[in-house]
Amino acid sequence: PYLNNELGVLQYLKKDYISAENYFKRATELSMNWAIPWSNLCLVYKDKDEVDNAIQAGNKAENLQNDLQLTKVALGMLYEKEKNYMLAEEYYREAIQLNQRYYLPFERLGNIYLNTTKYSLADSFFFEAEVRKKGLNYVGNNAHNLATMLPLPFQTPLICTLDTTKRLEDDV
């Protein structure tokens, strides 16, 4: 199940949502009581605009493990995308109660408050997100909310130049 979940993460990063969905589903079949692939499925369905499937996957993850911050953030992002800001806010605040060190729920709350013209609140949450990002080797992408995509402590500046002319079609 772990390998299937990780393969799903890789496919999600490639934006191959159909393959990602298949890998995450396989992980849930191999380990029916593991909440993380269900939470990741919620994100895939969110990106595929399959709201009902996303809600079902998120609820399944919540039923399996109610204290998983990843699921709270995934459901918050789903409802934020649907412009249900009150429910999104509730999920992000629950995520913060579970783990106050992770920047993403703070950043998303800042975005919600920005969209609802609560500018002073938005500013304070964006500030809190930046405080939590300090010292992290962070490159923003669309997958920073996946369970396996945790920011690493900053040690030394790493420069990775990728020659895209030598990349194959099926390279991750």
C-alpha positions as CSV (number, residue, x, y, z in Angstrom):
1,P,0.0,0.0,0.0
2,Y,2.8,2.4,0.8
3,L,4.4,2.0,-2.6
4,N,1.1,2.5,-4.4
5,N,0.5,5.6,-2.3
6,E,3.9,6.9,-3.3
7,L,3.4,6.1,-6.9
8,G,0.1,8.0,-6.7
9,V,2.0,11.0,-5.2
10,L,4.4,10.9,-8.2
11,Q,1.6,10.7,-10.7
12,Y,-0.2,13.6,-8.9
13,L,3.0,15.7,-9.2
14,K,3.0,15.0,-12.9
15,K,-0.7,16.0,-13.0
16,D,-1.6,12.6,-14.3
17,Y,-4.8,12.4,-12.1
18,I,-6.1,9.2,-13.6
19,S,-3.0,7.2,-12.8
20,A,-2.7,8.9,-9.4
21,E,-6.4,8.0,-8.7
22,N,-5.7,4.4,-9.7
23,Y,-2.6,4.1,-7.4
24,F,-4.4,5.7,-4.5
25,K,-7.4,3.4,-4.9
26,R,-5.0,0.4,-5.0
27,A,-3.4,1.6,-1.8
28,T,-6.9,1.8,-0.2
29,E,-7.7,-1.8,-1.3
30,L,-4.4,-3.1,0.1
31,S,-4.8,-1.3,3.4
32,M,-8.4,-0.5,4.0
33,N,-7.9,1.2,7.4
34,W,-5.1,3.6,6.2
35,A,-6.5,7.1,6.0
36,I,-3.6,8.8,4.0
37,P,-4.5,7.4,0.5
38,W,-8.1,8.3,1.1
39,S,-7.0,11.9,1.9
40,N,-4.8,11.9,-1.2
41,L,-7.7,10.7,-3.2
42,C,-9.7,13.7,-1.9
43,L,-7.0,16.0,-3.4
44,V,-7.1,14.2,-6.7
45,Y,-10.9,14.4,-7.0
46,K,-10.7,18.1,-6.0
47,D,-8.3,18.8,-8.9
48,K,-10.5,16.7,-11.2
49,D,-13.5,18.8,-10.1
50,E,-15.3,15.7,-8.9
51,V,-16.7,17.3,-5.8
52,D,-18.9,14.4,-4.6
53,N,-16.1,11.9,-4.9
54,A,-13.8,14.3,-3.1
55,I,-16.2,14.7,-0.2
56,Q,-16.7,10.9,0.0
57,A,-12.9,10.3,0.0
58,G,-12.3,13.0,2.6
59,N,-15.1,11.7,4.8
60,K,-13.8,8.2,4.6
61,A,-10.3,9.5,5.6
62,E,-11.9,11.4,8.5
63,N,-13.8,8.2,9.7
64,L,-10.6,6.2,9.6
65,Q,-8.5,8.8,11.4
66,N,-10.2,11.9,12.7
67,D,-7.0,13.6,13.8
68,L,-5.1,13.6,10.5
69,Q,-4.1,17.1,9.6
70,L,-3.7,16.2,6.0
71,T,-7.4,15.4,5.6
72,K,-8.4,18.6,7.3
73,V,-6.3,20.6,4.9
74,A,-7.5,18.6,1.9
75,L,-11.1,19.2,2.8
76,G,-10.4,22.8,3.5
77,M,-8.9,23.2,0.0
78,L,-11.9,21.4,-1.5
79,Y,-14.4,23.8,0.1
80,E,-12.2,26.8,-0.5
81,K,-12.2,25.9,-4.2
82,E,-16.0,25.6,-4.1
83,K,-16.0,29.1,-2.4
84,N,-17.6,27.6,0.7
85,Y,-15.3,29.8,2.8
86,M,-17.0,29.1,6.2
87,L,-16.5,25.4,6.0
88,A,-13.0,25.7,4.6
89,E,-12.1,28.0,7.5
90,E,-13.5,25.5,9.9
91,Y,-11.3,22.7,8.5
92,Y,-8.2,24.9,8.4
93,R,-8.7,25.9,12.0
94,E,-9.1,22.2,13.0
95,A,-5.8,21.5,11.1
96,I,-4.1,24.3,13.0
97,Q,-5.4,22.8,16.3
98,L,-3.8,19.5,15.3
99,N,-0.4,20.9,14.3
100,Q,0.5,24.6,14.8
101,R,3.8,24.3,13.1
102,Y,2.7,23.5,9.5
103,Y,2.4,26.7,7.4
104,L,-0.2,25.6,4.8
105,P,-3.5,26.0,6.9
106,F,-2.3,29.5,7.9
107,E,-1.5,30.4,4.4
108,R,-4.9,29.1,3.1
109,L,-6.7,31.0,5.9
110,G,-4.9,34.1,4.8
111,N,-6.2,33.5,1.3
112,I,-9.8,33.0,2.6
113,Y,-9.6,36.3,4.6
114,L,-8.2,38.1,1.6
115,N,-11.1,36.9,-0.6
116,T,-13.6,37.9,2.1
117,T,-12.0,41.3,2.5
118,K,-10.9,40.7,6.1
119,Y,-7.5,42.2,5.3
120,S,-6.0,42.5,8.8
121,L,-6.8,38.9,9.5
122,A,-5.4,37.9,6.1
123,D,-2.2,39.8,6.8
124,S,-1.7,38.1,10.2
125,F,-2.3,34.6,8.8
126,F,0.1,35.2,5.9
127,F,2.6,36.5,8.4
128,E,2.2,33.3,10.5
129,A,2.6,31.2,7.4
130,E,5.9,33.0,6.6
131,V,7.2,32.5,10.1
132,R,6.6,28.8,9.8
133,K,8.4,28.7,6.4
134,K,11.5,30.3,7.8
135,G,14.5,28.0,7.7
136,L,12.8,25.6,5.3
137,N,14.2,24.6,2.0
138,Y,10.8,25.4,0.3
139,V,9.9,25.5,-3.3
140,G,6.1,26.0,-3.7
141,N,4.2,23.7,-5.9
142,N,0.7,22.2,-6.1
143,A,1.6,19.1,-4.2
144,H,2.9,20.6,-0.9
145,N,-0.1,19.3,0.9
146,L,0.5,15.6,0.2
147,A,1.4,13.5,3.1
148,T,4.8,12.6,1.7
149,M,5.7,16.2,0.7
150,L,7.0,17.7,3.9
151,P,9.4,20.7,3.8
152,L,13.0,19.8,4.8
153,P,15.1,21.8,7.3
154,F,17.3,24.2,5.4
155,Q,21.0,23.3,5.6
156,T,22.8,24.7,2.7
157,P,21.6,26.3,-0.5
158,L,21.0,23.5,-3.0
159,I,21.1,24.4,-6.7
160,C,19.7,21.8,-9.0
161,T,19.9,22.5,-12.6
162,L,17.8,20.2,-14.7
163,D,18.6,19.9,-18.4
164,T,15.0,19.4,-19.7
165,T,16.4,18.5,-23.2
166,K,17.6,15.2,-21.7
167,R,14.4,14.4,-20.0
168,L,12.4,11.4,-21.3
169,E,8.6,11.5,-21.8
170,D,8.0,9.1,-18.9
171,D,10.4,10.7,-16.4
172,V,8.9,11.8,-13.2
